[in-house]
Amino acid sequence: GAVPITLGIDAAEFNKPVSIGDMVRFTAQVVHTAGPVVRVTVLVDVLNEADKDGGAKRTNFLSFVFLAPSHVNTREVVPDSYAEVLLHVDAARNYFSHGPSPDMLDALR
């Protein structure tokens, strides 16, 4: 199948270091779509099995912008929780303030 085009990064927050040997969990989620423009948030957690609660500590937050292949019909994102609403609103704000512009999309297609 076709591969999406990476348009950019909205955010890259590195809050805590990840050490060699750490067990790391990456959770990616589509948080906003606008036509062919797709925003994906990636949450990075370090897991510590010694902690009672599993020890998941958030270390990084990343937000990427992609252009879906022309034959792919993207669906509207409907948030399922308050946390997802916050991610969706932030991504929508980035879309309306930073684009990409229609001219840029036309040039890439």
N, C-alpha and C positions, 0 to 999 in steps of 0.2 A: 504494500500500500504506500500511499504518498506520505511524506513527512511534513509536519508543520514548519513554517519559517519562524525562527526566533527574531522577534522585533526589538526586544530590550528587556531590561530589568527595572521594575518599579522600586524595589527595595531589597537591600541585602544587609541584614543586621546580624552581627557576630557578637553575641552577648557574653558567652563563656567559651573557654577553650575546650577542644576535644582532644583527649590524649590518645597516644598510640595504645591500642588494645581495648579501648572503650567499645562497648556495644552501642551502636547508633541506630536509631529508628528515623526514617524519612517518611513523612506523611504528606502526599501531594493531593491537592484538591482544586478542581475548577471552581473559581469563586465568582466569575462574571464573564458573560459573553455579550458582544454587541456585533451582530452580523458575523463576519469571519474572524473577528478579534476575540481572542480567548486569554483570560488572565488566570494564572495558576499560582496558588500559594503553596509553599513547601515549608513545613515545620520540621525542625530537626531537634531530636531529644537524645540525650545520653541516658542509657538504662543502667541501673545499678541493682543487681540481683540481691545484694546484701540488705537493702532497705526493705522494710515490711510492705510498703506500698508499691514496690517495683522500682522506686527511685527514679522515675522519669524526670529529668531536668532539662528544660528548654534551653538550647544553646544557640540556635540560629533561626532566623525568620527570613525567607526569601520570597520574592514575588516576581514572576516572569510574565512576559507578554508574547503571545504567539499569534501567527496568522494561520488559520486552518487552511488545508488544501481546498482548492476551488470546488471539488466535487463533494465536500463534506458539508452537510447542513447542521450547523450548531443549534443546540436547544437553549432556551432561556434557563438560567440558573434560579432555582427557588430555594432559598435558605431554609434549613430545617431546625435551627436552634438560634438562640441569641448570639452565640459566638460566630455562627455562620453569617448572620445578618450584619454583624460588625465588619467581617471580612468583605462581604458583598458590597456594602456601602462604601468602604474605603477603595475597593477596586473600581466601582462606578465613578467615584470622584476622580480617581486617576485617569480614567478613560475620558471624562469630559474636560479635564484640565490639561492633560498631556497627550491625548490622542491615542493612536496615530491619526493623522489627518486623512481625509478621503483621497487627496492627491498622492500621498505616500502609498496608500493601499492600491490605487490604480497603477502606480509605477511598479509595484511588486507582482501584480497579477498578469 
